[in-house]
Amino acid sequence: MSKGIRDTDYLAISTRIRAMENGLLSRERVEQLLEARTEEDTEKLLRESGYPDLDPARPDAMDAAISALREETFRDLADSAPDPRYLDFFRVRYDYHNAKAVVKAQALGTDPAPMLSALGRVPAADLAGDYDSLPGELGPALREAREILETTRDPQLSDIALERRMYADLRAIAARTGSAFLQGYVRIMIDAENLRALVRTLRMGRNADFLKGVLLDGGEIDTDGVLAVASGGSLSDLYASTPLASAAEAGADAVKGASLTAFEKRCDDAVTDYLTAARFVPFGDAPLVAYLAARETEYTNLRILLLGRAAGLSADVIRSRLRAGYV
């Protein structure tokens, strides 16, 4: 934790977060939403849970409403968080989402506005201006991505460069806070992303040289070990004693042709499992980090659930796609 800020400085916000956790969707409420017979029943359950109308028949409007909920969460905690960098940490992903949209729009000569989010650390309009004024890795990331796209015309390569810079930004913010919990959170996210990259590489029949270009530094699992699997090593053995053991088993199945959906879900669930340790921490930064992450997962699950119902998917199919919740 950063110098001058102690665990006891989080006493007030930790108490508040414990109360706010009661507003998270429980497993029971999610089951009720899955099994609701009519859309009216779904709307009633959501209103009882404090949600506004979310109409899956209008996906853009629904996404805008969920974005507003995300912003409300940030705003609600901004004044009481002892260190604002924790909120910045969760806004970083939206900066890089905007960066991808801006870089591609500049290359195509189109307007990125419909793709932009207002949830980043900086206004999206600033990403087309003075790169030197942008925080962290964002300026260099935009320069690198533009150069790659101009040189290769391959948007996937520019996205990979932005992803790498994003995780470097997350690692740097976590390190500056001095929070062991936040740094551990970044490491498990990086390990999950590297496992995803490994499984996709094997599934496509690509080699270790391709994988080397997309792996992220900073995880608990050494990248040399990941590359060795791409060269013929055992995927399950590498991850056997790690939090991603179950995800790796699903990944091995996916390499052989099984669904990627179950694999992706287990990767996300492994990250959530790391966060659940915060439920046993009475006060400190861990409850704040876990709550912000839990809200992100909840919003993602709501979108999956509502769009799945609108598409006529069965409760079992939707249930199989939902990420593990925090409560």
C-alpha positions, 0 to 999 in steps of 0.5 A, spaced: 500 500 500 502 506 498 506 510 503 502 514 508 496 510 507 494 504 511 489 499 512 485 503 517 484 508 512 479 504 509 475 502 515 469 507 513 469 505 506 470 497 507 464 498 512 460 501 506 462 496 501 460 490 506 453 494 506 453 495 498 455 488 497 448 486 499 445 489 493 449 485 488 445 479 485 445 473 489 445 466 486 438 465 488 436 472 484 440 470 478 436 463 478 430 467 479 432 471 473 433 465 469 427 462 470 422 468 469 416 466 465 415 473 462 419 479 460 414 482 465 417 478 471 424 479 469 423 487 469 420 486 476 426 482 479 430 487 476 427 493 479 427 489 486 434 489 485 435 496 484 436 496 476 433 500 471 429 498 465 434 494 461 431 492 454 435 487 450 430 488 444 434 495 444 441 493 445 445 499 444 440 503 449 441 497 454 449 498 453 448 505 455 444 504 461 449 499 463 455 504 462 451 509 466 451 504 472 458 503 471 459 510 471 455 511 477 459 506 481 465 509 480 462 516 482 459 513 488 466 511 491 470 516 488 469 521 494 470 515 499 476 511 496 483 513 500 487 512 494 484 514 487 488 510 483 484 504 485 478 507 481 483 509 475 485 502 475 478 500 473 478 505 468 484 503 464 480 498 460 476 503 457 481 508 455 484 502 451 477 500 448 477 507 446 484 507 443 483 501 439 476 505 436 480 511 435 486 508 432 482 504 427 477 510 425 483 514 424 486 509 419 479 508 415 477 515 415 471 514 419 468 517 426 469 513 432 464 516 436 459 510 436 464 506 439 467 510 444 466 510 452 465 515 457 468 511 463 476 512 461 481 516 465 481 521 460 476 524 455 475 520 449 477 526 445 483 527 448 486 520 445 486 524 438 490 530 440 497 531 444 499 524 446 504 526 451 499 529 456 496 522 456 497 518 463 501 512 463 502 508 457 497 510 453 500 515 449 506 511 447 501 505 446 497 510 441 503 511 437 505 504 437 498 502 435 498 507 429 505 505 426 503 498 426 497 499 423 500 504 418 505 499 416 502 492 416 494 494 415 493 489 420 488 491 426 489 485 430 497 486 431 495 493 433 490 491 438 495 486 441 500 492 442 495 496 445 493 490 450 500 489 452 501 496 454 494 496 457 497 490 462 503 494 463 499 500 465 495 496 470 501 493 473 504 500 474 498 502 477 498 496 482 505 497 483 504 504 485 499 503 490 503 498 493 497 493 494 499 486 494 492 484 493 491 489 487 498 486 484 496 479 485 489 481 481 493 483 475 498 477 475 492 472 475 489 476 470 495 476 466 496 468 467 489 467 464 490 472 458 496 468 457 492 461 457 487 464 453 493 466 448 496 459 448 489 455 447 487 459 441 494 458 438 494 451 439 487 450 436 489 454 430 495 450 429 500 456 430 507 455 433 511 458 439 513 463 435 506 466 433 505 465 441 511 469 443 508 475 440 502 475 444 504 473 451 504 478 456 509 479 461 508 479 469 504 473 471 506 468 476 506 463 470 513 463 467 512 465 459 518 460 457 513 454 460 507 457 456 512 457 450 514 450 451 507 447 451 506 450 444 512 446 442 509 440 444 509 440 452 503 438 457 498 444 458 495 440 464 501 439 467 504 446 466 497 449 470 496 443 474 498 446 481 495 453 479 489 457 480 488 456 473 488 448 473 480 447 471 481 452 466 487 449 463 483 442 463 477 445 459 483 449 454 486 442 453 479 440 451 478 446 447 484 445 443 481 438 441 475 441 438 470 442 444 467 449 446 471 455 447 465 458 451 466 453 457 474 454 457 473 462 457 468 462 463 473 457 467 478 463 466 474 468 468 472 464 474 479 463 476 480 470 477 473 471 481 476 465 485 482 470 487 477 476 489 473 472 493 479 472 498 477 479 500 470 477 503 474 474 509 478 481 510 475 485 515 478 492 512 483 495 507 484 495 500 482 488 498 474 489 499 474 495 495 478 492 489 473 486 490 467 490 490 469 494 483 471 487 480 464 484 482 460 489 479 463 489 473 462 481 473 455 482 474 454 487 469 457 482 464 452 477 466 446 481 466 448 482 459 449 475 457 442 473 461 438 478 458 440 477 451 440 470 451 433 470 454 431 475 448 435 470 443 430 464 446 436 460 449 434 455 454 436 457 462 441 451 462 445 454 456 445 461 459 447 459 465 453 455 462 455 462 460 455 466 466 461 468 470 462 466 477 459 471 482 462 474 488 456 472 492 
